[in-house]
Amino acid sequence: MTEDDDVVVALRSRAAAGDSAVDIASWLREELGSGATFFKFASCLFLAFKLPVGAIRRAEQWSGRAADGSMSDEELEQLLSPLIPRSGPIGE
């Protein structure tokens, strides 16, 4: 299992446990560290949840990830929460 696989498993576990989309994204940001690119952040979300690329691109504006981001936590929650599966295996 690769490091990315471990992150994907952890993201899915957090979703199944009922974590909010903002909590999931915040955990991912912290897990990846300050040097991580948006591409790395986006690829982990895609691999974990098969989110539409358009939604992931919009999430790039989240202020919790980018210092100059214009998307609030509430807006991120509204964007991603309906798209994050909360139970069962994803893409397996």
C-alpha positions as CSV (number, residue, x, y, z in Angstrom):
1,M,0.0,0.0,0.0
2,T,1.4,3.4,-1.0
3,E,1.2,6.6,1.1
4,D,-1.6,7.8,-1.3
5,D,-3.5,4.6,-0.7
6,D,-3.3,5.2,3.0
7,V,-4.6,8.8,2.6
8,V,-7.5,7.6,0.4
9,V,-8.5,4.9,3.0
10,A,-8.3,7.6,5.7
11,L,-10.5,10.0,3.7
12,R,-13.1,7.3,3.1
13,S,-13.1,6.3,6.7
14,R,-13.6,9.9,7.8
15,A,-16.6,10.3,5.4
16,A,-18.1,7.0,6.6
17,A,-17.7,8.3,10.2
18,G,-19.8,11.4,9.3
19,D,-17.0,14.0,9.1
20,S,-18.1,17.2,7.3
21,A,-16.7,18.0,4.0
22,V,-14.7,20.9,5.6
23,D,-13.3,18.6,8.3
24,I,-12.3,16.1,5.6
25,A,-10.6,18.8,3.5
26,S,-8.9,20.3,6.5
27,W,-7.6,16.9,7.6
28,L,-6.3,16.3,4.0
29,R,-4.6,19.8,4.0
30,E,-2.9,19.0,7.3
31,E,-1.9,15.5,6.2
32,L,-0.3,16.6,3.0
33,G,1.5,19.5,4.6
34,S,2.2,23.0,3.5
35,G,4.4,22.1,0.6
36,A,1.6,20.1,-1.2
37,T,0.4,21.3,-4.5
38,F,-3.3,21.8,-5.3
39,F,-2.9,18.9,-7.8
40,K,-1.9,16.6,-4.9
41,F,-4.9,17.8,-2.9
42,A,-7.3,17.4,-5.8
43,S,-6.0,13.9,-6.8
44,C,-6.5,12.6,-3.3
45,L,-10.1,13.8,-3.2
46,F,-10.7,12.4,-6.7
47,L,-9.2,9.0,-5.8
48,A,-11.1,8.8,-2.6
49,F,-14.5,10.0,-3.7
50,K,-14.6,10.2,-7.5
51,L,-15.7,13.8,-7.3
52,P,-16.4,15.6,-10.5
53,V,-13.4,17.5,-11.7
54,G,-15.4,20.7,-11.9
55,A,-16.3,20.6,-8.2
56,I,-12.7,19.9,-7.3
57,R,-11.5,22.9,-9.5
58,R,-14.1,25.1,-7.7
59,A,-12.7,23.8,-4.3
60,E,-9.4,25.3,-5.3
61,Q,-10.8,28.6,-4.2
62,W,-11.4,27.4,-0.6
63,S,-9.9,29.9,1.8
64,G,-8.8,27.0,4.1
65,R,-6.4,25.8,1.4
66,A,-5.3,28.9,-0.3
67,A,-4.4,32.1,1.5
68,D,-6.0,34.1,-1.3
69,G,-9.0,31.8,-1.6
70,S,-12.5,33.4,-1.8
71,M,-14.6,30.3,-0.9
72,S,-15.8,30.1,2.7
73,D,-16.1,26.9,4.8
74,E,-19.9,27.0,4.3
75,E,-19.5,27.3,0.5
76,L,-17.1,24.4,0.5
77,E,-19.5,22.3,2.6
78,Q,-22.4,23.1,0.2
79,L,-20.3,22.2,-2.8
80,L,-18.7,18.9,-1.6
81,S,-21.0,17.5,1.0
82,P,-23.7,16.2,-1.4
83,L,-20.9,14.6,-3.5
84,I,-19.0,12.7,-0.8
85,P,-20.3,9.1,-0.4
86,R,-20.9,8.4,3.3
87,S,-20.9,4.6,3.2
88,G,-19.8,1.5,1.3
89,P,-16.7,1.0,-0.8
90,I,-16.0,3.6,-3.5
91,G,-14.7,2.7,-6.9
92,E,-13.9,-0.9,-5.9
